[in-house]
Amino acid sequence: MLLPLVLVLALTPPTAAVTVPGAEHQQLARLADLTTTGTTVSGHTDPADWAGLTSAALPVPAAVPGIQIDGYFPDTSRTNTNHGWHDSQFVLRLPDRWNGGLVVTGAPGVREQYANDRAISDWVLSRGYAFAATDKGNTGAQFYRDGRAMEEWNHRFTQLTIAARAAVTQRYGRAPRRTIATGISNGGYLVRWQLENRAHLYDGGVDWEGTLWTVAGPNPLTFLPPVLRTYPAYLAGDPSAHAAMVAAGFPAGTEFLWDYHYRYYWDLTQRILREEFDPGFDGELEAGIPFCASGTPSCDADYSYAARRRIAGPSIAPVALTGKVKKPLLTVHGTYDVLLPISQDSDVYAAMTPDRLHRYYRIEQGTHTDGLVDAYPDRLRPLAPCHRSAFVALEGWLDGIDPPRSATVPRPNDVATCPLS
């Protein structure tokens, strides 16, 4: 069992002795507060990186003193310009009051290494964990230019885990007793992949709406083109379009979210992911034609993964998921997710995974980004409290207490809580 917070270990090695193995460059700073309250002021985070991922009501814990190491591993791409550095940047936070554990994350979407600071880092630091996060090796809407970019995501997560474990050992005088992988969206995908393929590095993981990639489908290239074709017809009043949207995985009751996701997520996500796995679809174009009408040549609204699987499938295969996790995994996913619809993602992944190692919680009225809860407080609920409940359940599971069985979790009266049973 992890040490209670009141029994945390004292510091042993001097902070100057801590190095991150394999890093090309690192900067170490002693901070009075490693949470976003302190790092926003000191310049040791980037609020733009985590904007929109959490609701305004998510509490920030009291100050957590410790050291922060920012740095990067050798890389040749330069999509991440934080600090004037190149890609493969990381952040490592080592609290003075350590509970013996390490949490490793990867950025959601195509964000940078600070994206999980508000949603995950603040809370796990307050519980005494060391925290490490990677930018996945490439960032931004043109991440695909890095070449086999998603394969690098998995490599960089593994690389950081190994390096962070060594740095933690230097800092505290012993190796972490528990290493937990967690992440949101593309970061959740990384958790799944690591527990399938690099499970020896971890004790378990918590997957917050991870992206599902399979060669046979479903994957984002199977469900995004139909909605891009159908949504304009829905707006135009086509009576059959609503049923087609629902059939594509976007459930009735989520209509109030569709326009926002069409304008900001569906089109861009389809084009950049398709460019990663099937760049030849649009010939000499790069990531297609934004918001093209169906019937336009090389339009992603008309992309057919079934027709292009012979080309795209071999590119997806190295990053595909099998469900064969080898360490305990808990998944939380909102039923109102209209970027990665639950019926096309975690429902499918749960059926792929062994019952003895997976717990799955379908969170009623949860959507893909908690920032939208502030706009629709009566129709949405945040997933951050559910991620925290799942994390605590994983802690118990690793201590021999079987977590609540997989279930659909109804909206509680107080959405700041998330009872899983």
KAPEPE-V347486 format. One record per pair of residues at least 4 apart in sequence whose ideal C-beta (glycine too) atoms are under 8 Angstrom apart, sorted by sequence separation. I is the first residue (numbers start at 1). J is the second residue. If there is no record, write none. Layout:
BEGIN
i=I j=J
i=I j=J
END
This chain:
BEGIN
i=3 j=7
i=13 j=17
i=19 j=23
i=33 j=37
i=34 j=38
i=35 j=39
i=36 j=40
i=37 j=41
i=38 j=42
i=39 j=43
i=45 j=49
i=46 j=50
i=47 j=51
i=50 j=54
i=54 j=58
i=81 j=85
i=85 j=89
i=94 j=98
i=107 j=111
i=111 j=115
i=116 j=120
i=117 j=121
i=118 j=122
i=119 j=123
i=120 j=124
i=121 j=125
i=122 j=126
i=123 j=127
i=125 j=129
i=135 j=139
i=139 j=143
i=145 j=149
i=148 j=152
i=149 j=153
i=150 j=154
i=151 j=155
i=152 j=156
i=153 j=157
i=154 j=158
i=155 j=159
i=156 j=160
i=157 j=161
i=158 j=162
i=159 j=163
i=160 j=164
i=161 j=165
i=162 j=166
i=163 j=167
i=164 j=168
i=165 j=169
i=166 j=170
i=167 j=171
i=168 j=172
i=169 j=173
i=183 j=187
i=184 j=188
i=185 j=189
i=186 j=190
i=187 j=191
i=188 j=192
i=189 j=193
i=190 j=194
i=191 j=195
i=192 j=196
i=193 j=197
i=194 j=198
i=195 j=199
i=198 j=202
i=214 j=218
i=217 j=221
i=218 j=222
i=219 j=223
i=220 j=224
i=221 j=225
i=223 j=227
i=224 j=228
i=225 j=229
i=226 j=230
i=227 j=231
i=229 j=233
i=230 j=234
i=231 j=235
i=232 j=236
i=234 j=238
i=240 j=244
i=241 j=245
i=242 j=246
i=243 j=247
i=244 j=248
i=246 j=250
i=250 j=254
i=254 j=258
i=257 j=261
i=258 j=262
i=259 j=263
i=260 j=264
i=261 j=265
i=262 j=266
i=263 j=267
i=264 j=268
i=265 j=269
i=266 j=270
i=267 j=271
i=268 j=272
i=269 j=273
i=270 j=274
i=271 j=275
i=272 j=276
i=273 j=277
i=274 j=278
i=275 j=279
i=282 j=286
i=285 j=289
i=288 j=292
i=292 j=296
i=295 j=299
i=299 j=303
i=304 j=308
i=305 j=309
i=308 j=312
i=309 j=313
i=311 j=315
i=312 j=316
i=313 j=317
i=316 j=320
i=325 j=329
i=333 j=337
i=337 j=341
i=340 j=344
i=341 j=345
i=342 j=346
i=343 j=347
i=344 j=348
i=345 j=349
i=346 j=350
i=347 j=351
i=348 j=352
i=349 j=353
i=353 j=357
i=354 j=358
i=368 j=372
i=371 j=375
i=372 j=376
i=373 j=377
i=376 j=380
i=382 j=386
i=383 j=387
i=384 j=388
i=385 j=389
i=386 j=390
i=387 j=391
i=388 j=392
i=389 j=393
i=390 j=394
i=391 j=395
i=392 j=396
i=393 j=397
i=394 j=398
i=395 j=399
i=396 j=400
i=397 j=401
i=411 j=415
i=3 j=8
i=13 j=18
i=33 j=38
i=34 j=39
i=39 j=44
i=40 j=45
i=45 j=50
i=80 j=85
i=107 j=112
i=116 j=121
i=117 j=122
i=124 j=129
i=138 j=143
i=144 j=149
i=169 j=174
i=182 j=187
i=183 j=188
i=193 j=198
i=194 j=199
i=214 j=219
i=217 j=222
i=218 j=223
i=233 j=238
i=236 j=241
i=245 j=250
i=246 j=251
i=260 j=265
i=261 j=266
i=262 j=267
i=282 j=287
i=294 j=299
i=296 j=301
i=303 j=308
i=337 j=342
i=340 j=345
i=342 j=347
i=343 j=348
i=353 j=358
i=367 j=372
i=396 j=401
i=397 j=402
i=412 j=417
i=3 j=9
i=20 j=26
i=32 j=38
i=33 j=39
i=38 j=44
i=39 j=45
i=80 j=86
i=83 j=89
i=107 j=113
i=109 j=115
i=125 j=131
i=143 j=149
i=146 j=152
i=169 j=175
i=182 j=188
i=183 j=189
i=212 j=218
i=213 j=219
i=246 j=252
i=282 j=288
i=292 j=298
i=293 j=299
i=296 j=302
i=340 j=346
i=367 j=373
i=397 j=403
i=412 j=418
i=19 j=26
i=31 j=38
i=40 j=47
i=80 j=87
i=82 j=89
i=108 j=115
i=124 j=131
i=138 j=145
i=168 j=175
i=169 j=176
i=183 j=190
i=194 j=201
i=195 j=202
i=212 j=219
i=213 j=220
i=233 j=240
i=234 j=241
i=274 j=281
i=275 j=282
i=279 j=286
i=281 j=288
i=282 j=289
i=289 j=296
i=292 j=299
i=294 j=301
i=295 j=302
i=305 j=312
i=333 j=340
i=335 j=342
i=373 j=380
i=396 j=403
i=412 j=419
i=31 j=39
i=78 j=86
i=79 j=87
i=80 j=88
i=107 j=115
i=108 j=116
i=138 j=146
i=168 j=176
i=183 j=191
i=194 j=202
i=233 j=241
i=234 j=242
i=250 j=258
i=292 j=300
i=293 j=301
i=294 j=302
i=334 j=342
i=337 j=345
i=350 j=358
i=372 j=380
i=373 j=381
i=33 j=42
i=36 j=45
i=77 j=86
i=78 j=87
i=80 j=89
i=107 j=116
i=137 j=146
i=181 j=190
i=182 j=191
i=195 j=204
i=211 j=220
i=289 j=298
i=292 j=301
i=333 j=342
i=373 j=382
i=394 j=403
i=409 j=418
i=18 j=28
i=34 j=44
i=76 j=86
i=77 j=87
i=121 j=131
i=165 j=175
i=181 j=191
i=195 j=205
i=231 j=241
i=234 j=244
i=242 j=252
i=288 j=298
i=289 j=299
i=350 j=360
i=393 j=403
i=409 j=419
i=31 j=42
i=36 j=47
i=75 j=86
i=105 j=116
i=120 j=131
i=138 j=149
i=165 j=176
i=194 j=205
i=230 j=241
i=233 j=244
i=234 j=245
i=275 j=286
i=288 j=299
i=289 j=300
i=393 j=404
i=409 j=420
i=16 j=28
i=75 j=87
i=121 j=133
i=137 j=149
i=275 j=287
i=288 j=300
i=333 j=345
i=370 j=382
i=15 j=28
i=29 j=42
i=31 j=44
i=70 j=83
i=72 j=85
i=75 j=88
i=181 j=194
i=192 j=205
i=242 j=255
i=245 j=258
i=274 j=287
i=275 j=288
i=285 j=298
i=333 j=346
i=367 j=380
i=370 j=383
i=390 j=403
i=407 j=420
i=36 j=50
i=72 j=86
i=74 j=88
i=138 j=152
i=165 j=179
i=181 j=195
i=191 j=205
i=230 j=244
i=231 j=245
i=274 j=288
i=346 j=360
i=365 j=379
i=366 j=380
i=370 j=384
i=407 j=421
i=15 j=30
i=29 j=44
i=72 j=87
i=73 j=88
i=105 j=120
i=137 j=152
i=138 j=153
i=191 j=206
i=192 j=207
i=230 j=245
i=272 j=287
i=283 j=298
i=331 j=346
i=347 j=362
i=365 j=380
i=366 j=381
i=72 j=88
i=105 j=121
i=117 j=133
i=136 j=152
i=137 j=153
i=191 j=207
i=271 j=287
i=282 j=298
i=346 j=362
i=365 j=381
i=366 j=382
i=367 j=383
i=404 j=420
i=72 j=89
i=73 j=90
i=103 j=120
i=116 j=133
i=136 j=153
i=271 j=288
i=281 j=298
i=364 j=381
i=366 j=383
i=403 j=420
i=404 j=421
i=71 j=89
i=72 j=90
i=115 j=133
i=137 j=155
i=161 j=179
i=192 j=210
i=226 j=244
i=227 j=245
i=230 j=248
i=282 j=300
i=331 j=349
i=363 j=381
i=70 j=89
i=71 j=90
i=114 j=133
i=137 j=156
i=188 j=207
i=191 j=210
i=271 j=290
i=281 j=300
i=331 j=350
i=70 j=90
i=113 j=133
i=136 j=156
i=161 j=181
i=188 j=208
i=190 j=210
i=342 j=362
i=363 j=383
i=366 j=386
i=70 j=91
i=71 j=92
i=103 j=124
i=113 j=134
i=135 j=156
i=136 j=157
i=181 j=202
i=187 j=208
i=188 j=209
i=189 j=210
i=227 j=248
i=69 j=91
i=70 j=92
i=91 j=113
i=113 j=135
i=134 j=156
i=179 j=201
i=180 j=202
i=188 j=210
i=189 j=211
i=226 j=248
i=227 j=249
i=268 j=290
i=281 j=303
i=37 j=60
i=68 j=91
i=69 j=92
i=89 j=112
i=90 j=113
i=91 j=114
i=112 j=135
i=134 j=157
i=179 j=202
i=180 j=203
i=181 j=204
i=182 j=205
i=185 j=208
i=187 j=210
i=188 j=211
i=189 j=212
i=227 j=250
i=267 j=290
i=363 j=386
i=386 j=409
i=36 j=60
i=44 j=68
i=68 j=92
i=69 j=93
i=89 j=113
i=111 j=135
i=157 j=181
i=179 j=203
i=180 j=204
i=181 j=205
i=182 j=206
i=183 j=207
i=184 j=208
i=185 j=209
i=186 j=210
i=189 j=213
i=234 j=258
i=235 j=259
i=267 j=291
i=329 j=353
i=35 j=60
i=38 j=63
i=68 j=93
i=69 j=94
i=134 j=159
i=178 j=203
i=180 j=205
i=181 j=206
i=182 j=207
i=183 j=208
i=184 j=209
i=185 j=210
i=186 j=211
i=223 j=248
i=278 j=303
i=361 j=386
i=35 j=61
i=37 j=63
i=44 j=70
i=67 j=93
i=68 j=94
i=103 j=129
i=105 j=131
i=107 j=133
i=134 j=160
i=180 j=206
i=182 j=208
i=185 j=211
i=223 j=249
i=274 j=300
i=323 j=349
i=35 j=62
i=66 j=93
i=67 j=94
i=101 j=128
i=102 j=129
i=103 j=130
i=105 j=132
i=106 j=133
i=107 j=134
i=112 j=139
i=133 j=160
i=183 j=210
i=231 j=258
i=281 j=308
i=331 j=358
i=333 j=360
i=335 j=362
i=393 j=420
i=35 j=63
i=66 j=94
i=93 j=121
i=99 j=127
i=100 j=128
i=101 j=129
i=102 j=130
i=103 j=131
i=104 j=132
i=105 j=133
i=106 j=134
i=107 j=135
i=110 j=138
i=111 j=139
i=132 j=160
i=321 j=349
i=323 j=351
i=324 j=352
i=325 j=353
i=329 j=357
i=330 j=358
i=331 j=359
i=333 j=361
i=334 j=362
i=335 j=363
i=336 j=364
i=340 j=368
i=389 j=417
i=35 j=64
i=39 j=68
i=66 j=95
i=99 j=128
i=101 j=130
i=102 j=131
i=103 j=132
i=104 j=133
i=105 j=134
i=107 j=136
i=110 j=139
i=132 j=161
i=271 j=300
i=274 j=303
i=323 j=352
i=324 j=353
i=325 j=354
i=328 j=357
i=329 j=358
i=330 j=359
i=331 j=360
i=332 j=361
i=333 j=362
i=334 j=363
i=335 j=364
i=336 j=365
i=337 j=366
i=338 j=367
i=339 j=368
i=361 j=390
i=389 j=418
i=33 j=63
i=34 j=64
i=65 j=95
i=66 j=96
i=82 j=112
i=95 j=125
i=98 j=128
i=99 j=129
i=102 j=132
i=106 j=136
i=110 j=140
i=270 j=300
i=278 j=308
i=281 j=311
i=322 j=352
i=323 j=353
i=324 j=354
i=327 j=357
i=328 j=358
i=329 j=359
i=330 j=360
i=331 j=361
i=333 j=363
i=334 j=364
i=335 j=365
i=336 j=366
i=337 j=367
i=338 j=368
i=381 j=411
i=385 j=415
i=388 j=418
i=389 j=419
i=390 j=420
i=32 j=63
i=33 j=64
i=34 j=65
i=64 j=95
i=65 j=96
i=82 j=113
i=97 j=128
i=98 j=129
i=110 j=141
i=231 j=262
i=280 j=311
i=321 j=352
i=323 j=354
i=326 j=357
i=328 j=359
i=330 j=361
i=332 j=363
i=334 j=365
i=335 j=366
i=336 j=367
i=337 j=368
i=359 j=390
i=381 j=412
i=385 j=416
i=389 j=420
i=33 j=65
i=34 j=66
i=64 j=96
i=80 j=112
i=82 j=114
i=93 j=125
i=98 j=130
i=107 j=139
i=132 j=164
i=325 j=357
i=334 j=366
i=385 j=417
i=386 j=418
i=32 j=65
i=64 j=97
i=80 j=113
i=95 j=128
i=110 j=143
i=153 j=186
i=157 j=190
i=161 j=194
i=267 j=300
i=270 j=303
i=278 j=311
i=325 j=358
i=333 j=366
i=334 j=367
i=382 j=415
i=385 j=418
i=31 j=65
i=34 j=68
i=95 j=129
i=130 j=164
i=228 j=262
i=278 j=312
i=332 j=366
i=334 j=368
i=359 j=393
i=381 j=415
i=382 j=416
i=386 j=420
i=30 j=65
i=31 j=66
i=95 j=130
i=227 j=262
i=231 j=266
i=277 j=312
i=30 j=66
i=31 j=67
i=46 j=82
i=94 j=130
i=154 j=190
i=157 j=193
i=158 j=194
i=165 j=201
i=30 j=67
i=31 j=68
i=93 j=130
i=153 j=190
i=157 j=194
i=161 j=198
i=278 j=315
i=29 j=67
i=92 j=130
i=93 j=131
i=130 j=168
i=228 j=266
i=274 j=312
i=277 j=315
i=359 j=397
i=28 j=67
i=29 j=68
i=92 j=131
i=93 j=132
i=154 j=193
i=162 j=201
i=227 j=266
i=228 j=267
i=276 j=315
i=277 j=316
i=28 j=68
i=29 j=69
i=91 j=131
i=92 j=132
i=154 j=194
i=158 j=198
i=161 j=201
i=28 j=69
i=29 j=70
i=91 j=132
i=130 j=171
i=161 j=202
i=27 j=69
i=90 j=132
i=91 j=133
i=224 j=266
i=228 j=270
i=373 j=415
i=26 j=69
i=27 j=70
i=90 j=133
i=154 j=197
i=158 j=201
i=336 j=379
i=361 j=404
i=26 j=70
i=27 j=71
i=90 j=134
i=336 j=380
i=359 j=403
i=364 j=408
i=26 j=71
i=89 j=134
i=90 j=135
i=224 j=269
i=225 j=270
i=359 j=404
i=361 j=406
i=362 j=407
i=364 j=409
i=25 j=71
i=88 j=134
i=89 j=135
i=130 j=176
i=224 j=270
i=359 j=405
i=360 j=406
i=361 j=407
i=362 j=408
i=363 j=409
i=364 j=410
i=365 j=411
i=24 j=71
i=25 j=72
i=44 j=91
i=88 j=135
i=106 j=153
i=359 j=406
i=361 j=408
i=362 j=409
i=364 j=411
i=23 j=71
i=24 j=72
i=87 j=135
i=358 j=406
i=361 j=409
i=18 j=67
i=20 j=69
i=23 j=72
i=24 j=73
i=88 j=137
i=220 j=269
i=221 j=270
i=224 j=273
i=334 j=383
i=23 j=73
i=24 j=74
i=87 j=137
i=106 j=156
i=136 j=186
i=220 j=270
i=18 j=69
i=20 j=71
i=22 j=73
i=87 j=138
i=106 j=157
i=129 j=180
i=332 j=383
i=15 j=67
i=22 j=74
i=87 j=139
i=221 j=273
i=82 j=135
i=104 j=157
i=220 j=273
i=221 j=274
i=136 j=190
i=332 j=386
i=53 j=108
i=80 j=135
i=332 j=387
i=363 j=418
i=104 j=160
i=221 j=277
i=350 j=406
i=104 j=161
i=221 j=278
i=49 j=107
i=60 j=118
i=80 j=138
i=332 j=390
i=34 j=93
i=66 j=125
i=79 j=138
i=80 j=139
i=87 j=146
i=331 j=390
i=361 j=420
i=25 j=85
i=58 j=118
i=77 j=137
i=79 j=139
i=80 j=140
i=104 j=164
i=330 j=390
i=34 j=95
i=50 j=111
i=58 j=119
i=61 j=122
i=64 j=125
i=77 j=138
i=79 j=140
i=232 j=293
i=330 j=391
i=49 j=111
i=53 j=115
i=60 j=122
i=61 j=123
i=64 j=126
i=75 j=137
i=102 j=164
i=120 j=182
i=232 j=294
i=49 j=112
i=53 j=116
i=79 j=142
i=102 j=165
i=120 j=183
i=150 j=213
i=330 j=393
i=49 j=113
i=50 j=114
i=54 j=118
i=61 j=125
i=62 j=126
i=79 j=143
i=120 j=184
i=330 j=394
i=49 j=114
i=50 j=115
i=53 j=118
i=54 j=119
i=61 j=126
i=119 j=184
i=229 j=294
i=46 j=112
i=49 j=115
i=50 j=116
i=53 j=119
i=79 j=145
i=102 j=168
i=228 j=294
i=328 j=394
i=23 j=90
i=50 j=117
i=79 j=146
i=116 j=183
i=330 j=397
i=46 j=114
i=49 j=117
i=50 j=118
i=77 j=145
i=88 j=156
i=116 j=184
i=45 j=114
i=50 j=119
i=77 j=146
i=115 j=184
i=328 j=397
i=20 j=90
i=90 j=160
i=269 j=339
i=328 j=398
i=88 j=159
i=116 j=187
i=20 j=92
i=45 j=117
i=92 j=164
i=115 j=187
i=228 j=300
i=229 j=301
i=90 j=163
i=94 j=167
i=98 j=171
i=228 j=301
i=229 j=302
i=266 j=339
i=330 j=403
i=335 j=408
i=94 j=168
i=98 j=172
i=102 j=176
i=265 j=339
i=92 j=167
i=101 j=176
i=104 j=179
i=108 j=183
i=225 j=300
i=18 j=94
i=100 j=176
i=101 j=177
i=102 j=178
i=103 j=179
i=104 j=180
i=105 j=181
i=107 j=183
i=108 j=184
i=109 j=185
i=110 j=186
i=224 j=300
i=225 j=301
i=94 j=171
i=100 j=177
i=101 j=178
i=102 j=179
i=103 j=180
i=104 j=181
i=105 j=182
i=106 j=183
i=108 j=185
i=109 j=186
i=225 j=302
i=261 j=338
i=39 j=117
i=94 j=172
i=100 j=178
i=101 j=179
i=102 j=180
i=103 j=181
i=104 j=182
i=105 j=183
i=108 j=186
i=225 j=303
i=261 j=339
i=101 j=180
i=103 j=182
i=107 j=186
i=108 j=187
i=225 j=304
i=257 j=336
i=106 j=186
i=107 j=187
i=108 j=188
i=225 j=305
i=258 j=338
i=36 j=117
i=106 j=187
i=257 j=338
i=36 j=118
i=105 j=187
i=221 j=303
i=254 j=336
i=73 j=156
i=222 j=305
i=253 j=336
i=106 j=190
i=221 j=305
i=222 j=306
i=251 j=335
i=254 j=338
i=11 j=96
i=36 j=121
i=251 j=336
i=35 j=121
i=36 j=122
i=73 j=159
i=219 j=305
i=34 j=121
i=35 j=122
i=73 j=160
i=217 j=305
i=250 j=338
i=8 j=97
i=9 j=98
i=217 j=306
i=8 j=98
i=35 j=125
i=73 j=163
i=251 j=341
i=8 j=99
i=9 j=100
i=34 j=125
i=35 j=126
i=221 j=312
i=250 j=341
i=5 j=97
i=217 j=309
i=249 j=341
i=251 j=343
i=248 j=341
i=249 j=342
i=5 j=99
i=215 j=309
i=249 j=343
i=4 j=99
i=249 j=344
i=3 j=99
i=2 j=99
i=3 j=100
i=34 j=131
i=219 j=316
i=2 j=100
i=69 j=167
i=104 j=202
i=215 j=313
i=2 j=101
i=215 j=316
i=214 j=316
i=215 j=317
i=213 j=316
i=265 j=368
i=67 j=171
i=215 j=320
i=213 j=319
i=214 j=320
i=213 j=320
i=214 j=321
i=213 j=321
i=212 j=321
i=257 j=367
i=260 j=372
i=254 j=367
i=257 j=372
i=223 j=341
i=257 j=376
i=8 j=128
i=205 j=325
i=220 j=340
i=256 j=376
i=210 j=331
i=223 j=344
i=5 j=127
i=205 j=327
i=207 j=329
i=209 j=331
i=222 j=344
i=5 j=128
i=204 j=327
i=205 j=328
i=206 j=329
i=207 j=330
i=208 j=331
i=209 j=332
i=256 j=379
i=203 j=327
i=204 j=328
i=205 j=329
i=206 j=330
i=207 j=331
i=208 j=332
i=209 j=333
i=3 j=128
i=196 j=321
i=202 j=327
i=203 j=328
i=204 j=329
i=205 j=330
i=206 j=331
i=207 j=332
i=208 j=333
i=209 j=334
i=2 j=128
i=150 j=276
i=193 j=319
i=196 j=322
i=199 j=325
i=204 j=330
i=206 j=332
i=218 j=344
i=141 j=268
i=149 j=276
i=196 j=323
i=199 j=326
i=218 j=345
i=144 j=272
i=193 j=321
i=196 j=324
i=199 j=327
i=209 j=337
i=212 j=340
i=143 j=272
i=192 j=321
i=196 j=325
i=211 j=340
i=142 j=272
i=195 j=325
i=196 j=326
i=218 j=348
i=53 j=184
i=141 j=272
i=144 j=275
i=195 j=326
i=209 j=340
i=144 j=276
i=189 j=321
i=195 j=327
i=212 j=344
i=143 j=276
i=192 j=325
i=212 j=345
i=195 j=329
i=211 j=345
i=212 j=346
i=214 j=348
i=144 j=279
i=210 j=345
i=209 j=345
i=210 j=346
i=212 j=348
i=22 j=159
i=192 j=329
i=209 j=346
i=212 j=349
i=191 j=329
i=210 j=349
i=22 j=162
i=23 j=163
i=21 j=162
i=22 j=163
i=21 j=163
i=20 j=163
i=144 j=287
i=188 j=331
i=20 j=164
i=21 j=166
i=142 j=287
i=20 j=166
i=21 j=167
i=141 j=287
i=20 j=167
i=19 j=167
i=18 j=167
i=19 j=170
i=18 j=170
i=17 j=170
i=18 j=171
i=185 j=339
i=185 j=340
i=15 j=171
i=13 j=170
i=192 j=349
i=13 j=171
i=12 j=171
i=13 j=172
i=209 j=368
i=11 j=171
i=12 j=172
i=13 j=173
i=11 j=172
i=12 j=173
i=110 j=272
i=9 j=172
i=9 j=173
i=154 j=319
i=153 j=319
i=151 j=318
i=151 j=319
i=150 j=319
i=148 j=318
i=209 j=383
i=2 j=177
i=208 j=383
i=2 j=178
i=208 j=387
i=206 j=387
i=185 j=368
i=206 j=390
i=206 j=391
i=206 j=394
i=205 j=394
i=204 j=394
i=204 j=397
i=204 j=398
i=203 j=398
i=184 j=387
i=182 j=387
i=182 j=391
i=180 j=391
i=180 j=394
i=178 j=398
i=119 j=370
i=119 j=384
i=123 j=388
i=120 j=387
i=124 j=391
i=119 j=387
i=58 j=370
i=55 j=370
i=53 j=369
i=54 j=370
i=55 j=371
i=52 j=369
i=53 j=370
i=54 j=371
i=57 j=374
i=53 j=371
i=55 j=373
i=56 j=374
i=52 j=371
i=55 j=374
i=51 j=371
i=58 j=382
i=57 j=382
i=58 j=384
i=55 j=382
i=54 j=382
i=55 j=384
i=54 j=384
i=59 j=416
i=57 j=416
i=2 j=395
i=1 j=399
END
